Amino acid sequence: MDNKINLNFESDLKRLEDRLDDLVKICNQLQTENKSLKEKQETLSRERATMVQKNEEVRARVEAMIVRLKSMEQGN
């Protein structure tokens, strides 16, 4: 009887160990994926900031051209 209990205990312990190993692997994969996603988000945020800045610069230039064109129209 004791031998059977020990075998069951060993079997249960092995299954638990295997499941813990699987969880550790999944955890490591998630950490890697999370790091990658954070890096991607930072890159996209920087790119967006650059695009917003360029957009504002272009808007200012277009507005300046419109003002010059209007002043040229009024001059004629």
N, C-alpha and C positions, 0 to 999 in steps of 0.2 A: 504494500500500500504506500509506504513512504517513497519507494522508488518511483511509483506512478505519479505521485504528487510532485516529486522533484523533476520528473520529465515534463510534466505539464508546466511547472514553474519555469523551467529552462526554455520550453517552447514559447511561452508567453513573453518571457524576457527577450528572447531573440526577435519575436515579432515587434515588440516595443522598440528595440534597438534599430531594427530595419526602418520602422516608421519615423523614428527620430532622425536617422540618416537622410531619409527622403525629405523631411521637413527642413533640415539644414541645407540640402541642395536647393530646394525651392527658395528658401530665404536668401541664399547667395545669388541665385538667378534674379530674384526681385530687387536685390540691392544693386546689382549690375545694371538692370533695366532702369531702375530709378535714377541712378547716376547718369546714365545716357540721356534719359528724358530731361533731367535738369540741365545738362549741358546744352541740349537741343533748344530748350526753352530760353536759356540765356542768350544763345546765338540769335534766335528769332527776335528776342526783345531788343538786342543791339541793332539788328537789321531794321526792325520797325522804327526805332528811334532815328536811325540814319535816314530812312525813307521819309519820315515826318519832317525832319529838318530840311531835306532837299525839297520836299513839297512846299514848305513855307518859303524857301528861297525862290522857287519858281513862281509862286503866287505873287510875291513881292515884285519880282521882275516884270511879270505880266501886268500887274497893276500900274507900275511905273510907265510901261509902254502905253497903256491906255490913257494915262494922264498926259503923256507927251503927244499922243495922237489927237486927243481932244484939244489940247492947246494949239496944235498945228491947224486944226479945223477952225478954231476961233480966230486965228491969225489971218486966215484967208478971207 
